Amino acid sequence: MVSFIPLGVCSKQISFEVENNTVKRVQFTAGCPGNLEAISKLVEGMSVQDVIKRLKGINCSNKGTSCPDQLACALEKTISANT
């Protein structure tokens, strides 16, 4: 599991697992539980690139980011570190 500390959102931590370029598991700590659980279930099994493409840039309450956007950032960071 990779752990990421998101910035500017309600969630305090995002943990996820990537295997063969596929998102296997996502867990958000704090934040909006129903919405974040739904996002986790929706992205599991998707390719990392598809998750980034779909979630990057989503804005929550004019914060300039959101929990889904922060997940996309975390996945981008993970890809960059592994190349």
Stockholm file with secondary structure:
# STOCKHOLM 1.0

chainA/1-83         MVSFIPLGVCSKQISFEVENNTVKRVQFTAGCPGNLEAISKLVEGMSVQDVIKRLKGINCSNKGTSCPDQLACALEKTISANT
#=GR chainA/1-83 SS CEEECCSSSSCSEEEEEEETTEEEEEEEESSCHHHHHHHHHHHTTSBHHHHHHHHTTCCSTTSSCCHHHHHHHHHHHHHHHTC
#=GC SS_cons        CEEECCSSSSCSEEEEEEETTEEEEEEEESSCHHHHHHHHHHHTTSBHHHHHHHHTTCCSTTSSCCHHHHHHHHHHHHHHHTC
//
